[in-house]
């Protein structure tokens, strides 16, 4: 099934949440995931979220960078 870009980002966010809750996950990986998720929910961003479209681009960029950094660790949480 072809998922849209928002569904893909949300899927990565849920994988990072699972990684954070996993007691066996590495602390470094948890730190990256926590930082990315805190940036996502923080009202203080590089580009404020109230600016249409552009306000969400920095959030997506941070999540994408975190996912790239955590690719191996997040692969354990795929829902195949």
N, CA and C of each residue as an Amber inpcrd file, in Angstrom:
protein
   240
   0.8420000  -1.1720000   0.0000000   0.0000000   0.0000000   0.0000000
   0.8930000   1.2430000   0.0000000   0.5480000   2.2160000  -0.8080000
   1.3230000   3.4460000  -0.9200000   0.8620000   4.4360000   0.1450000
   1.7490000   4.7650000   1.0640000   1.4230000   5.7190000   2.1260000
   1.9180000   7.0970000   1.7360000   1.1990000   8.1060000   2.1780000
   1.6010000   9.4810000   1.9070000   2.7380000   9.9070000   2.8110000
   3.3000000  11.0830000   2.5610000   4.4470000  11.5540000   3.3440000
   4.1220000  11.7890000   4.8160000   2.9160000  12.2330000   5.1140000
   2.5600000  12.4630000   6.5210000   2.4830000  11.1400000   7.2670000
   1.9340000  10.1180000   6.6260000   1.8490000   8.7970000   7.2550000
   3.2410000   8.2200000   7.4980000   4.1640000   8.4660000   6.5810000
   5.5380000   7.9700000   6.7540000   6.2170000   8.6570000   7.9380000
   6.0440000   9.9720000   8.0310000   6.6380000  10.7050000   9.1560000
   6.0240000  10.2140000  10.4610000   4.7010000  10.0530000  10.4940000
   4.0360000   9.5750000  11.7080000   4.5200000   8.1690000  12.0750000
   4.7220000   7.3130000  11.0760000   5.2540000   5.9770000  11.3330000
   6.6350000   6.0370000  11.9680000   7.4710000   6.9600000  11.5050000
   8.8050000   7.1240000  12.0900000   8.7320000   7.6700000  13.5080000
   7.7800000   8.5630000  13.7600000   7.5960000   9.0960000  15.1140000
   7.1920000   7.9710000  16.0610000   6.2890000   7.0960000  15.6270000
   5.8690000   5.9910000  16.5010000   7.0100000   5.0020000  16.7280000
   7.8460000   4.7840000  15.7160000   9.0130000   3.9070000  15.9130000
   9.9820000   4.5070000  16.9270000  10.1900000   5.8320000  16.8610000
  11.0760000   6.4730000  17.8380000  10.4920000   6.3660000  19.2430000
   9.1820000   6.4820000  19.3650000   8.5420000   6.3410000  20.6740000
   8.7500000   4.9270000  21.2190000   8.6220000   3.9080000  20.3530000
   8.8600000   2.5220000  20.7750000  10.3120000   2.3420000  21.2140000
  11.2430000   2.9570000  20.4870000  12.6570000   2.8720000  20.8490000
  12.8930000   3.4770000  22.2270000  12.2730000   4.6260000  22.4970000
  12.4470000   5.2890000  23.7930000  11.9350000   4.4050000  24.9240000
  10.8300000   3.7210000  24.7040000  10.2340000   2.8800000  25.7490000
  10.9360000   1.5350000  25.9100000  11.7720000   1.1480000  24.9500000
  12.4550000  -0.1430000  24.9920000  13.5970000  -0.1030000  26.0090000
  13.5320000  -0.9360000  27.0520000  14.5960000  -0.9140000  28.0640000
  15.9410000  -1.4310000  27.5400000  15.9350000  -2.1390000  26.4150000
  17.1740000  -2.6900000  25.8650000  17.8250000  -1.7880000  24.8170000
  17.1860000  -0.6830000  24.4630000  17.7350000   0.2210000  23.4420000
  18.9300000   0.9900000  24.0090000  19.8590000   1.3140000  23.1330000
  21.0600000   2.0550000  23.5330000  20.6950000   3.4690000  23.9730000
  21.4080000   3.9550000  24.9870000  21.1240000   5.2940000  25.5190000
  21.3640000   6.3850000  24.4860000  22.3790000   6.2240000  23.6530000
  22.6490000   7.2230000  22.6200000  21.5060000   7.3320000  21.6240000
  20.9720000   6.1850000  21.2190000  19.8280000   6.1790000  20.3030000
  18.6130000   6.8120000  20.9650000  18.4180000   6.5090000  22.2430000
  17.2950000   7.1110000  22.9740000  17.4500000   8.6280000  23.0480000
  18.6660000   9.1030000  23.2570000  18.9050000  10.5470000  23.3570000
  18.5630000  11.2540000  22.0460000  18.9490000  10.6650000  20.9230000
  18.6290000  11.2550000  19.6180000  17.1180000  11.2810000  19.4120000
  16.4470000  10.1750000  19.7230000  14.9930000  10.0990000  19.5480000
  14.2730000  11.0830000  20.4620000  14.7030000  11.1760000  21.7060000
  14.0730000  12.1110000  22.6490000  14.2570000  13.5480000  22.1640000
  15.4560000  13.8890000  21.7280000  15.7090000  15.2410000  21.2290000
  14.8410000  15.5830000  20.0300000  14.7110000  14.6480000  19.1000000
  13.8950000  14.8970000  17.9070000  12.4230000  15.0550000  18.2660000
  11.9220000  14.2020000  19.1550000  10.5100000  14.2960000  19.5320000
  10.2290000  15.5460000  20.3560000  11.1760000  15.9440000  21.2050000
  10.9920000  17.1920000  21.9510000  10.9590000  18.3930000  21.0030000
  11.8040000  18.3730000  19.9860000  11.7890000  19.4580000  19.0020000
  10.4540000  19.4840000  18.2640000   9.9250000  18.3050000  17.9560000
   8.6590000  18.2180000  17.2340000   7.5150000  18.8480000  18.0150000
   7.4530000  18.6110000  19.3150000   6.3320000  19.1220000  20.1160000
   6.6070000  20.4970000  20.7170000   7.8270000  20.9690000  20.6390000
   8.1820000  22.2590000  21.2290000   7.5620000  23.4210000  20.4490000
   7.0130000  24.3960000  21.1520000   6.4800000  25.5690000  20.4550000
   7.5860000  26.5100000  19.9600000   8.8080000  26.3140000  20.4250000
   9.9330000  27.1540000  20.0120000  10.7300000  26.3860000  18.9580000
  10.6400000  26.8260000  17.7090000  11.2970000  26.1640000  16.5830000
  12.1410000  27.1720000  15.8150000  12.9500000  26.6570000  14.9130000
  13.7110000  27.5320000  14.0230000  12.7590000  28.3340000  13.1370000
  11.7080000  27.6650000  12.6540000  10.6460000  28.3310000  11.8920000
   9.3550000  28.0930000  12.6700000   8.6960000  29.1350000  13.1510000
   7.4880000  28.9520000  13.9650000   6.4090000  28.1520000  13.2280000
   5.7250000  27.2770000  13.9620000   4.7360000  26.3880000  13.3640000
   3.5090000  27.1100000  12.8280000   3.2600000  28.3300000  13.2640000
   2.0750000  29.0360000  12.7760000   2.2410000  29.5500000  11.3460000
   3.4530000  29.4950000  10.8070000   3.6750000  29.8830000   9.4110000
   3.2740000  28.6910000   8.5410000   2.2800000  28.8790000   7.6620000
   1.7860000  27.7470000   6.8660000   2.8990000  27.0560000   6.0870000
   2.8500000  25.7550000   6.0630000   3.7600000  24.8600000   5.3640000
   5.2050000  24.9750000   5.8380000   5.7980000  26.1430000   5.7510000
   7.2030000  26.3190000   6.1320000   7.4160000  26.0200000   7.6090000
   6.4140000  26.2840000   8.4190000   6.5330000  26.0520000   9.8510000
   6.6790000  24.5900000  10.2170000   6.2120000  23.7100000   9.3420000
   6.3310000  22.2760000   9.6100000   7.5600000  21.6610000   8.9570000
   8.1480000  22.3700000   8.0040000   9.3120000  21.8230000   7.3010000
  10.4920000  21.5710000   8.2280000  10.7520000  22.4640000   9.1600000
  11.8860000  22.2410000  10.0600000  11.6250000  21.0400000  10.9630000
  10.3710000  20.8500000  11.3860000  10.0410000  19.6810000  12.2050000
  10.2760000  18.3890000  11.4180000   9.8070000  18.3610000  10.1790000
  10.0030000  17.1850000   9.3290000  11.4900000  16.9650000   9.0730000
  12.2410000  18.0390000   8.8970000  13.6840000  17.9150000   8.6880000
  14.3970000  17.3030000   9.8790000  14.0240000  17.7200000  11.0790000
  14.6410000  17.1630000  12.2900000  14.2790000  15.6850000  12.4280000
  13.0200000  15.3430000  12.2050000  12.5980000  13.9390000  12.2860000
  13.3300000  13.1120000  11.2360000  13.4470000  13.6280000  10.0120000
  14.1400000  12.9100000   8.9410000  15.6120000  12.6970000   9.2790000
  16.2670000  13.7050000   9.8240000  17.6710000  13.5640000  10.2160000
  17.8240000  12.5340000  11.3310000  16.9140000  12.5490000  12.2910000
  16.9750000  11.5770000  13.3840000  16.7470000  10.1660000  12.8600000
  15.7960000  10.0070000  11.9460000  15.5200000   8.6850000  11.3740000
  16.7310000   8.1830000  10.5990000  17.3870000   9.0620000   9.8540000
  18.5900000   8.6630000   9.1200000  19.6880000   8.2330000  10.0860000
  19.8150000   8.9420000  11.1860000  20.8230000   8.6160000  12.1890000
  20.5090000   7.3090000  12.9120000  19.2240000   7.0340000  13.0760000
  18.7860000   5.8670000  13.8470000  18.2900000   4.7270000  12.9670000
  18.6140000   4.7350000  11.6860000  18.0490000   3.7690000  10.7420000
  18.1850000   2.3260000  11.2240000  19.3630000   1.9510000  11.6780000
  19.5630000   0.5680000  12.1110000  18.7400000   0.2580000  13.3580000
  18.7610000   1.1530000  14.3320000  18.0270000   0.9240000  15.5790000
  16.5220000   0.8850000  15.3360000  16.0160000   1.7460000  14.4550000
  14.5750000   1.7910000  14.2010000  14.0890000   0.6040000  13.3850000
  14.9900000  -0.0530000  12.6570000  14.5700000  -1.2010000  11.8440000
  14.0180000  -2.3300000  12.7110000  14.3730000  -2.3610000  13.9790000
  13.8430000  -3.3780000  14.8930000  12.3680000  -3.1730000  15.1970000
  11.8450000  -1.9840000  14.9130000  10.4660000  -1.6550000  15.2620000
   9.5540000  -1.5960000  14.0450000  10.0000000  -2.1440000  12.9040000
   9.1550000  -2.1970000  11.7090000   7.9760000  -3.1230000  11.9690000
   6.8170000  -2.7390000  11.4470000   5.5970000  -3.5160000  11.6630000
   5.2580000  -4.3980000  10.4730000   6.2360000  -4.9960000   9.8650000
   5.9920000  -5.8110000   8.6610000   4.8990000  -6.7410000   8.8550000
